[in-house]
Amino acid sequence: MIEIADGIEEIEDGLVEVRELFQEIAAQRVNPLSGFFIPASVFEDGDLDPLWNTFTTPDRRIAKFDVILDIYPYSNEAIHVVSEIEERMQIALKGTPFEDRRFSIGGLASVNRDLKTISDEDFNRTALIMLSGIFIVLVFLLRSLVMPLYIMTSLIITYIASMTFTEIIFIDILGHAGISWAVPFFGFVMLMALGVDYSIFLMGRFGELVRDLPLKEALVKAMGQIGTVILSAAIILAGTFGAMMPSGVMSLLQIATLVLTGLLLYAFVMLPLFIPVMVQMFGSKNWWPFKRKI
């Protein structure tokens, strides 16, 4: 009889606990989009203490969740995943007591996303400032408004062609999802800086020779004297950037491809062909609005 009484008492206690649990569940705010229920007794008996210590700060005011991606953290796909995680967090918190709380996402993919955002916002401004500065320097060095214009045009065409070639290689041929966020920005800066140096070498020497020689003869002689220097420098730099290829880091591979292609294109096509055609076409107007005796 004693055992039966104890059993009935345990059943009654269990029913009380179940009733209290259902009452606790019924009192919860219903959110069909997110959340799960944890009984208050679990918090009281200390079973969650190891989890609190692992995933929260000592003051229990900040929680941390680890998300391990199964994709390359430096890829554009990882950047999209971070944005998707952020969107789902906003959905999960909606309608909960934590809806107005602030959350942040860290890690390599998140850092790359932030850098991409900054790079995209700064690219146009940086390009404008850089092109304007290069143009002003060329005007003072060459004493002309015309020559700097077609030199800048040749540099921009080289950058666009190199960027297109890089996208064809890595997207159309190798099947990657896209070009790394760092490639357009750093590729542009490197090509502009190196390409304008080669232009100054050639056009500076041309400006010295044209004082005593006819325009065409001065241009041919300048190309003969400076051309080997420019081609040698371009090949050496192309080899330097080509050494980045075995690194295995996708952003470095793409930047190296862009710069290598741009240097060779500018040294072997734009300077020997495009620039001489422009010089010959403008003739005495190359030095407009400055006076220059030819």
Salt bridges, closest charged atoms under 4 A:
GLU84 OE2 - ARG88 NE 3.33
GLU86 OE1 - ARG113 NH1 2.93
ASP114 OD1 - ARG113 NE 3.97
ASP120 OD2 - LYS116 NZ 2.97
ASP122 OD1 - ARG125 NH2 2.43
GLU208 OE1 - ARG205 NH1 2.84
